[in-house]
Structure formats: C-alpha cells, structure tokens
C-alpha cells in the first residue's frame, strides 16, 4: 500500500534522476526559477553547445515564433 503511493515518484526518479533531484532541491530550498542567479544559470545551460534543450526547442518550433498560438475548437 505504501509502495503504491511512492510509485509515481520512483518512476519519475528512474526516468531522469538528475532533473528530478534538481527539481526536488529547488523545491526544498524554495528556489524560484525566474530569480536572477537560477535563471542566468539555466540560460547558460541552454546555450551550451552540448545541450539538448536548445536543439529540442528548435525542433518543436520549426522556425515559427515562440509567441502565443491561437487555436479553434469546433
């Protein structure tokens, strides 16, 4: 029963342990990702040549603007 409650946490931890621990630490220390020291570090990580985040972002946008998108629902 207790394991069933921890299973989603363990699943996320097993997928990407570094990202999970980073998010866990930022939650523990109440870090705001929009604050300057954390934001500038995240921006530097995204601009590094070996980063998958910058190439991943380019693949999703396909040259389109990253502004708000409008959709219509029929």
mmCIF file of the N, C-alpha and C atoms, coordinates in Angstrom:
data_MODEL
# 
_entry.id   MODEL 
# 
loop_
_atom_site.group_PDB 
_atom_site.id 
_atom_site.type_symbol 
_atom_site.label_atom_id 
_atom_site.label_alt_id 
_atom_site.label_comp_id 
_atom_site.label_asym_id 
_atom_site.label_entity_id 
_atom_site.label_seq_id 
_atom_site.pdbx_PDB_ins_code 
_atom_site.Cartn_x 
_atom_site.Cartn_y 
_atom_site.Cartn_z 
_atom_site.occupancy 
_atom_site.B_iso_or_equiv 
_atom_site.pdbx_formal_charge 
_atom_site.auth_seq_id 
_atom_site.auth_comp_id 
_atom_site.auth_asym_id 
_atom_site.auth_atom_id 
_atom_site.pdbx_PDB_model_num 
ATOM 1   N N  . UNK A 1 1  ? 0.815   -1.180 0.000   1.00 0.00 ? 1  UNK A N  1 
ATOM 2   C CA . UNK A 1 1  ? 0.000   0.000  0.000   1.00 0.00 ? 1  UNK A CA 1 
ATOM 3   C C  . UNK A 1 1  ? 0.868   1.256  0.000   1.00 0.00 ? 1  UNK A C  1 
ATOM 4   N N  . UNK A 1 2  ? 1.856   1.316  0.829   1.00 0.00 ? 2  UNK A N  1 
ATOM 5   C CA . UNK A 1 2  ? 2.733   2.484  0.877   1.00 0.00 ? 2  UNK A CA 1 
ATOM 6   C C  . UNK A 1 2  ? 3.544   2.595  -0.409  1.00 0.00 ? 2  UNK A C  1 
ATOM 7   N N  . UNK A 1 3  ? 3.925   1.449  -0.989  1.00 0.00 ? 3  UNK A N  1 
ATOM 8   C CA . UNK A 1 3  ? 4.693   1.455  -2.227  1.00 0.00 ? 3  UNK A CA 1 
ATOM 9   C C  . UNK A 1 3  ? 3.868   2.015  -3.386  1.00 0.00 ? 3  UNK A C  1 
ATOM 10  N N  . UNK A 1 4  ? 2.559   1.757  -3.381  1.00 0.00 ? 4  UNK A N  1 
ATOM 11  C CA . UNK A 1 4  ? 1.691   2.280  -4.438  1.00 0.00 ? 4  UNK A CA 1 
ATOM 12  C C  . UNK A 1 4  ? 1.676   3.805  -4.446  1.00 0.00 ? 4  UNK A C  1 
ATOM 13  N N  . UNK A 1 5  ? 1.782   4.408  -3.279  1.00 0.00 ? 5  UNK A N  1 
ATOM 14  C CA . UNK A 1 5  ? 1.794   5.866  -3.198  1.00 0.00 ? 5  UNK A CA 1 
ATOM 15  C C  . UNK A 1 5  ? 3.127   6.440  -3.647  1.00 0.00 ? 5  UNK A C  1 
ATOM 16  N N  . UNK A 1 6  ? 4.209   5.714  -3.467  1.00 0.00 ? 6  UNK A N  1 
ATOM 17  C CA . UNK A 1 6  ? 5.529   6.187  -3.868  1.00 0.00 ? 6  UNK A CA 1 
ATOM 18  C C  . UNK A 1 6  ? 5.881   5.831  -5.303  1.00 0.00 ? 6  UNK A C  1 
ATOM 19  N N  . UNK A 1 7  ? 5.120   4.984  -5.944  1.00 0.00 ? 7  UNK A N  1 
ATOM 20  C CA . UNK A 1 7  ? 5.448   4.512  -7.291  1.00 0.00 ? 7  UNK A CA 1 
ATOM 21  C C  . UNK A 1 7  ? 5.575   5.648  -8.312  1.00 0.00 ? 7  UNK A C  1 
ATOM 22  N N  . UNK A 1 8  ? 4.680   6.657  -8.361  1.00 0.00 ? 8  UNK A N  1 
ATOM 23  C CA . UNK A 1 8  ? 4.872   7.747  -9.333  1.00 0.00 ? 8  UNK A CA 1 
ATOM 24  C C  . UNK A 1 8  ? 6.168   8.519  -9.094  1.00 0.00 ? 8  UNK A C  1 
ATOM 25  N N  . UNK A 1 9  ? 6.529   8.714  -7.849  1.00 0.00 ? 9  UNK A N  1 
ATOM 26  C CA . UNK A 1 9  ? 7.768   9.428  -7.535  1.00 0.00 ? 9  UNK A CA 1 
ATOM 27  C C  . UNK A 1 9  ? 8.969   8.618  -7.988  1.00 0.00 ? 9  UNK A C  1 
ATOM 28  N N  . UNK A 1 10 ? 8.961   7.336  -7.721  1.00 0.00 ? 10 UNK A N  1 
ATOM 29  C CA . UNK A 1 10 ? 10.075  6.475  -8.116  1.00 0.00 ? 10 UNK A CA 1 
ATOM 30  C C  . UNK A 1 10 ? 10.165  6.329  -9.633  1.00 0.00 ? 10 UNK A C  1 
ATOM 31  N N  . UNK A 1 11 ? 9.028   6.347  -10.299 1.00 0.00 ? 11 UNK A N  1 
ATOM 32  C CA . UNK A 1 11 ? 9.028   6.261  -11.761 1.00 0.00 ? 11 UNK A CA 1 
ATOM 33  C C  . UNK A 1 11 ? 9.682   7.496  -12.368 1.00 0.00 ? 11 UNK A C  1 
ATOM 34  N N  . UNK A 1 12 ? 9.325   8.669  -11.887 1.00 0.00 ? 12 UNK A N  1 
ATOM 35  C CA . UNK A 1 12 ? 9.931   9.900  -12.393 1.00 0.00 ? 12 UNK A CA 1 
ATOM 36  C C  . UNK A 1 12 ? 11.417  9.954  -12.060 1.00 0.00 ? 12 UNK A C  1 
ATOM 37  N N  . UNK A 1 13 ? 11.784  9.486  -10.876 1.00 0.00 ? 13 UNK A N  1 
ATOM 38  C CA . UNK A 1 13 ? 13.185  9.479  -10.489 1.00 0.00 ? 13 UNK A CA 1 
ATOM 39  C C  . UNK A 1 13 ? 13.999  8.553  -11.396 1.00 0.00 ? 13 UNK A C  1 
ATOM 40  N N  . UNK A 1 14 ? 13.433  7.426  -11.770 1.00 0.00 ? 14 UNK A N  1 
ATOM 41  C CA . UNK A 1 14 ? 14.168  6.481  -12.610 1.00 0.00 ? 14 UNK A CA 1 
ATOM 42  C C  . UNK A 1 14 ? 14.292  6.959  -14.053 1.00 0.00 ? 14 UNK A C  1 
ATOM 43  N N  . UNK A 1 15 ? 13.365  7.801  -14.520 1.00 0.00 ? 15 UNK A N  1 
ATOM 44  C CA . UNK A 1 15 ? 13.436  8.316  -15.892 1.00 0.00 ? 15 UNK A CA 1 
ATOM 45  C C  . UNK A 1 15 ? 14.597  9.291  -16.049 1.00 0.00 ? 15 UNK A C  1 
ATOM 46  N N  . UNK A 1 16 ? 14.648  10.312 -15.204 1.00 0.00 ? 16 UNK A N  1 
ATOM 47  C CA . UNK A 1 16 ? 15.694  11.325 -15.278 1.00 0.00 ? 16 UNK A CA 1 
ATOM 48  C C  . UNK A 1 16 ? 16.090  11.721 -13.867 1.00 0.00 ? 16 UNK A C  1 
ATOM 49  N N  . UNK A 1 17 ? 17.047  11.004 -13.277 1.00 0.00 ? 17 UNK A N  1 
ATOM 50  C CA . UNK A 1 17 ? 17.375  11.249 -11.869 1.00 0.00 ? 17 UNK A CA 1 
ATOM 51  C C  . UNK A 1 17 ? 17.979  12.628 -11.602 1.00 0.00 ? 17 UNK A C  1 
ATOM 52  N N  . UNK A 1 18 ? 18.786  13.150 -12.507 1.00 0.00 ? 18 UNK A N  1 
ATOM 53  C CA . UNK A 1 18 ? 19.414  14.455 -12.264 1.00 0.00 ? 18 UNK A CA 1 
ATOM 54  C C  . UNK A 1 18 ? 18.364  15.566 -12.300 1.00 0.00 ? 18 UNK A C  1 
ATOM 55  N N  . UNK A 1 19 ? 17.479  15.519 -13.278 1.00 0.00 ? 19 UNK A N  1 
ATOM 56  C CA . UNK A 1 19 ? 16.422  16.531 -13.358 1.00 0.00 ? 19 UNK A CA 1 
ATOM 57  C C  . UNK A 1 19 ? 15.488  16.431 -12.162 1.00 0.00 ? 19 UNK A C  1 
ATOM 58  N N  . UNK A 1 20 ? 15.170  15.203 -11.757 1.00 0.00 ? 20 UNK A N  1 
ATOM 59  C CA . UNK A 1 20 ? 14.295  15.016 -10.604 1.00 0.00 ? 20 UNK A CA 1 
ATOM 60  C C  . UNK A 1 20 ? 14.938  15.582 -9.341  1.00 0.00 ? 20 UNK A C  1 
ATOM 61  N N  . UNK A 1 21 ? 16.205  15.267 -9.116  1.00 0.00 ? 21 UNK A N  1 
ATOM 62  C CA . UNK A 1 21 ? 16.883  15.769 -7.918  1.00 0.00 ? 21 UNK A CA 1 
ATOM 63  C C  . UNK A 1 21 ? 17.041  17.284 -7.955  1.00 0.00 ? 21 UNK A C  1 
ATOM 64  N N  . UNK A 1 22 ? 17.247  17.843 -9.147  1.00 0.00 ? 22 UNK A N  1 
ATOM 65  C CA . UNK A 1 22 ? 17.314  19.299 -9.267  1.00 0.00 ? 22 UNK A CA 1 
ATOM 66  C C  . UNK A 1 22 ? 16.000  19.959 -8.908  1.00 0.00 ? 22 UNK A C  1 
ATOM 67  N N  . UNK A 1 23 ? 14.907  19.393 -9.383  1.00 0.00 ? 23 UNK A N  1 
ATOM 68  C CA . UNK A 1 23 ? 13.590  19.920 -9.036  1.00 0.00 ? 23 UNK A CA 1 
ATOM 69  C C  . UNK A 1 23 ? 13.271  19.728 -7.571  1.00 0.00 ? 23 UNK A C  1 
ATOM 70  N N  . UNK A 1 24 ? 13.685  18.589 -7.037  1.00 0.00 ? 24 UNK A N  1 
ATOM 71  C CA . UNK A 1 24 ? 13.462  18.324 -5.622  1.00 0.00 ? 24 UNK A CA 1 
ATOM 72  C C  . UNK A 1 24 ? 14.242  19.327 -4.760  1.00 0.00 ? 24 UNK A C  1 
ATOM 73  N N  . UNK A 1 25 ? 15.502  19.581 -5.124  1.00 0.00 ? 25 UNK A N  1 
ATOM 74  C CA . UNK A 1 25 ? 16.321  20.538 -4.370  1.00 0.00 ? 25 UNK A CA 1 
ATOM 75  C C  . UNK A 1 25 ? 15.757  21.948 -4.477  1.00 0.00 ? 25 UNK A C  1 
ATOM 76  N N  . UNK A 1 26 ? 15.294  22.334 -5.668  1.00 0.00 ? 26 UNK A N  1 
ATOM 77  C CA . UNK A 1 26 ? 14.728  23.677 -5.806  1.00 0.00 ? 26 UNK A CA 1 
ATOM 78  C C  . UNK A 1 26 ? 13.448  23.819 -4.991  1.00 0.00 ? 26 UNK A C  1 
ATOM 79  N N  . UNK A 1 27 ? 12.695  22.753 -4.868  1.00 0.00 ? 27 UNK A N  1 
ATOM 80  C CA . UNK A 1 27 ? 11.509  22.785 -4.017  1.00 0.00 ? 27 UNK A CA 1 
ATOM 81  C C  . UNK A 1 27 ? 11.852  22.844 -2.542  1.00 0.00 ? 27 UNK A C  1 
ATOM 82  N N  . UNK A 1 28 ? 12.874  22.105 -2.144  1.00 0.00 ? 28 UNK A N  1 
ATOM 83  C CA . UNK A 1 28 ? 13.287  22.098 -0.735  1.00 0.00 ? 28 UNK A CA 1 
ATOM 84  C C  . UNK A 1 28 ? 13.810  23.460 -0.293  1.00 0.00 ? 28 UNK A C  1 
ATOM 85  N N  . UNK A 1 29 ? 14.569  24.120 -1.186  1.00 0.00 ? 29 UNK A N  1 
ATOM 86  C CA . UNK A 1 29 ? 15.155  25.416 -0.838  1.00 0.00 ? 29 UNK A CA 1 
ATOM 87  C C  . UNK A 1 29 ? 14.293  26.590 -1.280  1.00 0.00 ? 29 UNK A C  1 
ATOM 88  N N  . UNK A 1 30 ? 13.091  26.300 -1.806  1.00 0.00 ? 30 UNK A N  1 
ATOM 89  C CA . UNK A 1 30 ? 12.151  27.332 -2.258  1.00 0.00 ? 30 UNK A CA 1 
ATOM 90  C C  . UNK A 1 30 ? 12.804  28.268 -3.273  1.00 0.00 ? 30 UNK A C  1 
ATOM 91  N N  . UNK A 1 31 ? 13.535  27.684 -4.233  1.00 0.00 ? 31 UNK A N  1 
ATOM 92  C CA . UNK A 1 31 ? 14.170  28.491 -5.270  1.00 0.00 ? 31 UNK A CA 1 
ATOM 93  C C  . UNK A 1 31 ? 13.153  28.811 -6.354  1.00 0.00 ? 31 UNK A C  1 
ATOM 94  N N  . UNK A 1 32 ? 13.158  30.040 -6.790  1.00 0.00 ? 32 UNK A N  1 
ATOM 95  C CA . UNK A 1 32 ? 12.284  30.469 -7.870  1.00 0.00 ? 32 UNK A CA 1 
ATOM 96  C C  . UNK A 1 32 ? 13.109  30.462 -9.147  1.00 0.00 ? 32 UNK A C  1 
ATOM 97  N N  . UNK A 1 33 ? 12.658  29.739 -10.169 1.00 0.00 ? 33 UNK A N  1 
ATOM 98  C CA . UNK A 1 33 ? 13.418  29.622 -11.405 1.00 0.00 ? 33 UNK A CA 1 
ATOM 99  C C  . UNK A 1 33 ? 13.474  30.927 -12.183 1.00 0.00 ? 33 UNK A C  1 
ATOM 100 N N  . UNK A 1 34 ? 12.651  31.907 -11.835 1.00 0.00 ? 34 UNK A N  1 
ATOM 101 C CA . UNK A 1 34 ? 12.672  33.201 -12.505 1.00 0.00 ? 34 UNK A CA 1 
ATOM 102 C C  . UNK A 1 34 ? 13.623  34.179 -11.823 1.00 0.00 ? 34 UNK A C  1 
ATOM 103 N N  . UNK A 1 35 ? 14.148  33.826 -10.637 1.00 0.00 ? 35 UNK A N  1 
ATOM 104 C CA . UNK A 1 35 ? 15.108  34.707 -9.964  1.00 0.00 ? 35 UNK A CA 1 
ATOM 105 C C  . UNK A 1 35 ? 16.423  34.706 -10.716 1.00 0.00 ? 35 UNK A C  1 
ATOM 106 N N  . UNK A 1 36 ? 17.190  35.790 -10.551 1.00 0.00 ? 36 UNK A N  1 
ATOM 107 C CA . UNK A 1 36 ? 18.369  36.003 -11.365 1.00 0.00 ? 36 UNK A CA 1 
ATOM 108 C C  . UNK A 1 36 ? 19.442  34.918 -11.252 1.00 0.00 ? 36 UNK A C  1 
ATOM 109 N N  . UNK A 1 37 ? 19.913  34.509 -10.092 1.00 0.00 ? 37 UNK A N  1 
ATOM 110 C CA . UNK A 1 37 ? 21.014  33.529 -10.112 1.00 0.00 ? 37 UNK A CA 1 
ATOM 111 C C  . UNK A 1 37 ? 20.623  32.212 -10.777 1.00 0.00 ? 37 UNK A C  1 
ATOM 112 N N  . UNK A 1 38 ? 19.432  31.746 -10.524 1.00 0.00 ? 38 UNK A N  1 
ATOM 113 C CA . UNK A 1 38 ? 18.998  30.473 -11.109 1.00 0.00 ? 38 UNK A CA 1 
ATOM 114 C C  . UNK A 1 38 ? 18.682  30.660 -12.583 1.00 0.00 ? 38 UNK A C  1 
ATOM 115 N N  . UNK A 1 39 ? 18.028  31.752 -12.936 1.00 0.00 ? 39 UNK A N  1 
ATOM 116 C CA . UNK A 1 39 ? 17.650  31.991 -14.324 1.00 0.00 ? 39 UNK A CA 1 
ATOM 117 C C  . UNK A 1 39 ? 18.873  32.136 -15.214 1.00 0.00 ? 39 UNK A C  1 
ATOM 118 N N  . UNK A 1 40 ? 19.884  32.875 -14.759 1.00 0.00 ? 40 UNK A N  1 
ATOM 119 C CA . UNK A 1 40 ? 21.081  33.049 -15.582 1.00 0.00 ? 40 UNK A CA 1 
ATOM 120 C C  . UNK A 1 40 ? 21.823  31.728 -15.741 1.00 0.00 ? 40 UNK A C  1 
ATOM 121 N N  . UNK A 1 41 ? 21.832  30.891 -14.704 1.00 0.00 ? 41 UNK A N  1 
ATOM 122 C CA . UNK A 1 41 ? 22.485  29.591 -14.824 1.00 0.00 ? 41 UNK A CA 1 
ATOM 123 C C  . UNK A 1 41 ? 21.719  28.704 -15.807 1.00 0.00 ? 41 UNK A C  1 
ATOM 124 N N  . UNK A 1 42 ? 20.393  28.722 -15.739 1.00 0.00 ? 42 UNK A N  1 
ATOM 125 C CA . UNK A 1 42 ? 19.596  27.930 -16.671 1.00 0.00 ? 42 UNK A CA 1 
ATOM 126 C C  . UNK A 1 42 ? 19.781  28.406 -18.109 1.00 0.00 ? 42 UNK A C  1 
ATOM 127 N N  . UNK A 1 43 ? 19.862  29.726 -18.299 1.00 0.00 ? 43 UNK A N  1 
ATOM 128 C CA . UNK A 1 43 ? 20.091  30.258 -19.642 1.00 0.00 ? 43 UNK A CA 1 
ATOM 129 C C  . UNK A 1 43 ? 21.450  29.829 -20.175 1.00 0.00 ? 43 UNK A C  1 
ATOM 130 N N  . UNK A 1 44 ? 22.472  29.850 -19.314 1.00 0.00 ? 44 UNK A N  1 
ATOM 131 C CA . UNK A 1 44 ? 23.809  29.402 -19.723 1.00 0.00 ? 44 UNK A CA 1 
ATOM 132 C C  . UNK A 1 44 ? 23.800  27.927 -20.094 1.00 0.00 ? 44 UNK A C  1 
ATOM 133 N N  . UNK A 1 45 ? 23.067  27.113 -19.354 1.00 0.00 ? 45 UNK A N  1 
ATOM 134 C CA . UNK A 1 45 ? 22.985  25.689 -19.658 1.00 0.00 ? 45 UNK A CA 1 
ATOM 135 C C  . UNK A 1 45 ? 22.267  25.450 -20.980 1.00 0.00 ? 45 UNK A C  1 
ATOM 136 N N  . UNK A 1 46 ? 21.263  26.247 -21.270 1.00 0.00 ? 46 UNK A N  1 
ATOM 137 C CA . UNK A 1 46 ? 20.506  26.081 -22.513 1.00 0.00 ? 46 UNK A CA 1 
ATOM 138 C C  . UNK A 1 46 ? 21.322  26.516 -23.727 1.00 0.00 ? 46 UNK A C  1 
ATOM 139 N N  . UNK A 1 47 ? 22.250  27.465 -23.545 1.00 0.00 ? 47 UNK A N  1 
ATOM 140 C CA . UNK A 1 47 ? 23.048  27.967 -24.659 1.00 0.00 ? 47 UNK A CA 1 
ATOM 141 C C  . UNK A 1 47 ? 24.292  27.139 -24.924 1.00 0.00 ? 47 UNK A C  1 
ATOM 142 N N  . UNK A 1 48 ? 24.637  26.232 -24.034 1.00 0.00 ? 48 UNK A N  1 
ATOM 143 C CA . UNK A 1 48 ? 25.844  25.433 -24.228 1.00 0.00 ? 48 UNK A CA 1 
ATOM 144 C C  . UNK A 1 48 ? 25.685  24.533 -25.447 1.00 0.00 ? 48 UNK A C  1 
ATOM 145 N N  . UNK A 1 49 ? 26.768  24.283 -26.196 1.00 0.00 ? 49 UNK A N  1 
ATOM 146 C CA . UNK A 1 49 ? 26.664  23.523 -27.440 1.00 0.00 ? 49 UNK A CA 1 
ATOM 147 C C  . UNK A 1 49 ? 26.228  22.079 -27.253 1.00 0.00 ? 49 UNK A C  1 
ATOM 148 N N  . UNK A 1 50 ? 26.510  21.465 -26.135 1.00 0.00 ? 50 UNK A N  1 
ATOM 149 C CA . UNK A 1 50 ? 26.136  20.074 -25.919 1.00 0.00 ? 50 UNK A CA 1 
ATOM 150 C C  . UNK A 1 50 ? 24.757  19.905 -25.340 1.00 0.00 ? 50 UNK A C  1 
ATOM 151 N N  . UNK A 1 51 ? 24.033  20.984 -25.178 1.00 0.00 ? 51 UNK A N  1 
ATOM 152 C CA . UNK A 1 51 ? 22.722  20.925 -24.539 1.00 0.00 ? 51 UNK A CA 1 
ATOM 153 C C  . UNK A 1 51 ? 21.677  20.417 -25.505 1.00 0.00 ? 51 UNK A C  1 
ATOM 154 N N  . UNK A 1 52 ? 20.825  19.530 -25.017 1.00 0.00 ? 52 UNK A N  1 
ATOM 155 C CA . UNK A 1 52 ? 19.734  19.028 -25.853 1.00 0.00 ? 52 UNK A CA 1 
ATOM 156 C C  . UNK A 1 52 ? 18.519  19.940 -25.765 1.00 0.00 ? 52 UNK A C  1 
ATOM 157 N N  . UNK A 1 53 ? 18.478  20.831 -24.769 1.00 0.00 ? 53 UNK A N  1 
ATOM 158 C CA . UNK A 1 53 ? 17.316  21.702 -24.609 1.00 0.00 ? 53 UNK A CA 1 
ATOM 159 C C  . UNK A 1 53 ? 17.200  22.685 -25.764 1.00 0.00 ? 53 UNK A C  1 
ATOM 160 N N  . UNK A 1 54 ? 18.324  23.269 -26.220 1.00 0.00 ? 54 UNK A N  1 
ATOM 161 C CA . UNK A 1 54 ? 18.244  24.238 -27.301 1.00 0.00 ? 54 UNK A CA 1 
ATOM 162 C C  . UNK A 1 54 ? 17.874  23.567 -28.618 1.00 0.00 ? 54 UNK A C  1 
ATOM 163 N N  . UNK A 1 55 ? 18.427  22.397 -28.903 1.00 0.00 ? 55 UNK A N  1 
ATOM 164 C CA . UNK A 1 55 ? 18.069  21.708 -30.140 1.00 0.00 ? 55 UNK A CA 1 
ATOM 165 C C  . UNK A 1 55 ? 16.653  21.166 -30.055 1.00 0.00 ? 55 UNK A C  1 
ATOM 166 N N  . UNK A 1 56 ? 16.227  20.768 -28.870 1.00 0.00 ? 56 UNK A N  1 
ATOM 167 C CA . UNK A 1 56 ? 14.875  20.257 -28.677 1.00 0.00 ? 56 UNK A CA 1 
ATOM 168 C C  . UNK A 1 56 ? 13.854  21.369 -28.923 1.00 0.00 ? 56 UNK A C  1 
ATOM 169 N N  . UNK A 1 57 ? 14.169  22.580 -28.470 1.00 0.00 ? 57 UNK A N  1 
ATOM 170 C CA . UNK A 1 57 ? 13.279  23.714 -28.671 1.00 0.00 ? 57 UNK A CA 1 
ATOM 171 C C  . UNK A 1 57 ? 13.185  24.047 -30.151 1.00 0.00 ? 57 UNK A C  1 
ATOM 172 N N  . UNK A 1 58 ? 14.298  24.005 -30.862 1.00 0.00 ? 58 UNK A N  1 
ATOM 173 C CA . UNK A 1 58 ? 14.282  24.312 -32.282 1.00 0.00 ? 58 UNK A CA 1 
ATOM 174 C C  . UNK A 1 58 ? 13.468  23.285 -33.053 1.00 0.00 ? 58 UNK A C  1 
ATOM 175 N N  . UNK A 1 59 ? 13.519  22.036 -32.671 1.00 0.00 ? 59 UNK A N  1 
ATOM 176 C CA . UNK A 1 59 ? 12.774  21.010 -33.366 1.00 0.00 ? 59 UNK A CA 1 
ATOM 177 C C  . UNK A 1 59 ? 11.273  21.181 -33.177 1.00 0.00 ? 59 UNK A C  1 
ATOM 178 N N  . UNK A 1 60 ? 10.841  21.649 -32.018 1.00 0.00 ? 60 UNK A N  1 
ATOM 179 C CA . UNK A 1 60 ? 9.419   21.786 -31.754 1.00 0.00 ? 60 UNK A CA 1 
ATOM 180 C C  . UNK A 1 60 ? 8.824   22.998 -32.448 1.00 0.00 ? 60 UNK A C  1 
ATOM 181 N N  . UNK A 1 61 ? 9.593   24.067 -32.630 1.00 0.00 ? 61 UNK A N  1 
ATOM 182 C CA . UNK A 1 61 ? 9.047   25.280 -33.209 1.00 0.00 ? 61 UNK A CA 1 
ATOM 183 C C  . UNK A 1 61 ? 9.151   25.296 -34.730 1.00 0.00 ? 61 UNK A C  1 
ATOM 184 N N  . UNK A 1 62 ? 10.099  24.591 -35.304 1.00 0.00 ? 62 UNK A N  1 
ATOM 185 C CA . UNK A 1 62 ? 10.273  24.511 -36.756 1.00 0.00 ? 62 UNK A CA 1 
ATOM 186 C C  . UNK A 1 62 ? 10.325  25.893 -37.410 1.00 0.00 ? 62 UNK A C  1 
ATOM 187 N N  . UNK A 1 63 ? 11.020  26.829 -36.788 1.00 0.00 ? 63 UNK A N  1 
ATOM 188 C CA . UNK A 1 63 ? 11.195  28.154 -37.358 1.00 0.00 ? 63 UNK A CA 1 
ATOM 189 C C  . UNK A 1 63 ? 10.049  29.102 -37.079 1.00 0.00 ? 63 UNK A C  1 
ATOM 190 N N  . UNK A 1 64 ? 9.016   28.690 -36.403 1.00 0.00 ? 64 UNK A N  1 
ATOM 191 C CA . UNK A 1 64 ? 7.890   29.562 -36.108 1.00 0.00 ? 64 UNK A CA 1 
ATOM 192 C C  . UNK A 1 64 ? 8.200   30.371 -34.857 1.00 0.00 ? 64 UNK A C  1 
ATOM 193 N N  . UNK A 1 65 ? 7.450   31.453 -34.669 1.00 0.00 ? 65 UNK A N  1 
ATOM 194 C CA . UNK A 1 65 ? 7.660   32.268 -33.478 1.00 0.00 ? 65 UNK A CA 1 
ATOM 195 C C  . UNK A 1 65 ? 7.232   31.500 -32.234 1.00 0.00 ? 65 UNK A C  1 
ATOM 196 N N  . UNK A 1 66 ? 7.822   31.863 -31.126 1.00 0.00 ? 66 UNK A N  1 
ATOM 197 C CA . UNK A 1 66 ? 7.505   31.168 -29.889 1.00 0.00 ? 66 UNK A CA 1 
ATOM 198 C C  . UNK A 1 66 ? 6.438   31.901 -29.082 1.00 0.00 ? 66 UNK A C  1 
ATOM 199 N N  . UNK A 1 67 ? 5.741   32.830 -29.704 1.00 0.00 ? 67 UNK A N  1 
ATOM 200 C CA . UNK A 1 67 ? 4.702   33.577 -29.015 1.00 0.00 ? 67 UNK A CA 1 
ATOM 201 C C  . UNK A 1 67 ? 3.439   32.761 -28.832 1.00 0.00 ? 67 UNK A C  1 
ATOM 202 N N  . UNK A 1 68 ? 2.413   33.384 -28.315 1.00 0.00 ? 68 UNK A N  1 
ATOM 203 C CA . UNK A 1 68 ? 1.152   32.678 -28.087 1.00 0.00 ? 68 UNK A CA 1 
ATOM 204 C C  . UNK A 1 68 ? 0.545   32.185 -29.406 1.00 0.00 ? 68 UNK A C  1 
ATOM 205 N N  . UNK A 1 69 ? -0.030  31.030 -29.355 1.00 0.00 ? 69 UNK A N  1 
ATOM 206 C CA . UNK A 1 69 ? -0.667  30.435 -30.523 1.00 0.00 ? 69 UNK A CA 1 
ATOM 207 C C  . UNK A 1 69 ? -2.177  30.445 -30.310 1.00 0.00 ? 69 UNK A C  1 
ATOM 208 N N  . UNK A 1 70 ? -2.930  30.620 -31.392 1.00 0.00 ? 70 UNK A N  1 
ATOM 209 C CA . UNK A 1 70 ? -4.376  30.560 -31.293 1.00 0.00 ? 70 UNK A CA 1 
ATOM 210 C C  . UNK A 1 70 ? -4.871  29.261 -31.894 1.00 0.00 ? 70 UNK A C  1 
ATOM 211 N N  . UNK A 1 71 ? -5.895  28.723 -31.288 1.00 0.00 ? 71 UNK A N  1 
ATOM 212 C CA . UNK A 1 71 ? -6.494  27.506 -31.797 1.00 0.00 ? 71 UNK A CA 1 
ATOM 213 C C  . UNK A 1 71 ? -8.003  27.701 -31.876 1.00 0.00 ? 71 UNK A C  1 
ATOM 214 N N  . UNK A 1 72 ? -8.635  26.945 -32.750 1.00 0.00 ? 72 UNK A N  1 
ATOM 215 C CA . UNK A 1 72 ? -10.096 26.956 -32.820 1.00 0.00 ? 72 UNK A CA 1 
ATOM 216 C C  . UNK A 1 72 ? -10.595 25.559 -32.517 1.00 0.00 ? 72 UNK A C  1 
ATOM 217 N N  . UNK A 1 73 ? -11.643 25.504 -31.726 1.00 0.00 ? 73 UNK A N  1 
ATOM 218 C CA . UNK A 1 73 ? -12.238 24.231 -31.339 1.00 0.00 ? 73 UNK A CA 1 
ATOM 219 C C  . UNK A 1 73 ? -13.643 24.189 -31.907 1.00 0.00 ? 73 UNK A C  1 
ATOM 220 N N  . UNK A 1 74 ? -13.881 23.185 -32.724 1.00 0.00 ? 74 UNK A N  1 
ATOM 221 C CA . UNK A 1 74 ? -15.210 23.048 -33.351 1.00 0.00 ? 74 UNK A CA 1 
ATOM 222 C C  . UNK A 1 74 ? -16.146 22.275 -32.451 1.00 0.00 ? 74 UNK A C  1 
# 
